[in-house]
Amino acid sequence: MKHYAIIVAGGSGKRMQSNVCKQFLILNHLPILMHTINAFYHTIYKPEIILVLGVDSQGYWADLCKEYNFEVPHQIISGGEQRFHSVRNGLLAIKDEGIVAIHDAVRPLVSKQLIERMYEQAAENGNAVPYVKTSDSLRQIYNNTSKIVNREQYVMIQTPQTFITDQLRKAYQQNYKQMFTDDASVVENAGFRINLVEGERNNLKITYPEDLRIASFLLEN
């Protein structure tokens, strides 16, 4: 069975307070996106890597690949208006049956073990979506007030979210809805049950400047 990885790299640098898209920021001497692609390339599955990138960023990425002698094989597909459309564009590049992991470009600390576990669980159950429990108290905000909720009933969802191609193709035939915040929500809305698998706390999504500092520390240690 073939294995694929769709790396979604459409983020901007607004919340990072940077003019450079956050996936291109340097993390321990290498652009974040290169760390992310390397993580998948160095698994036992050696997936075919599909990088979904905005048209305006493709030239800059090509320059970075030359500058850093980055030669990991990957196919570049142009992104869409929303993450939903970007993933669909990436999926259209996959012609064969197999298992597809969809991952945020700005989660560079994803481990080899987690990636391989997601592929294995998806092969067994049709899909695999990683999660971590929250250690913080949660409150629900409504009508200018709030109330405490039971944090044991909530989890935080990560990527790589991994699916057999049949599920993804059926799910992404739907029209875009605002409720589609990740791939699991798209697949679930198509009628499939989502299989949650424990993720990793170090698999953080780099969104704010302090995230970059934390990621640097984790890589060094």
Disulfide bonds with the S-S distance in Angstrom:
none
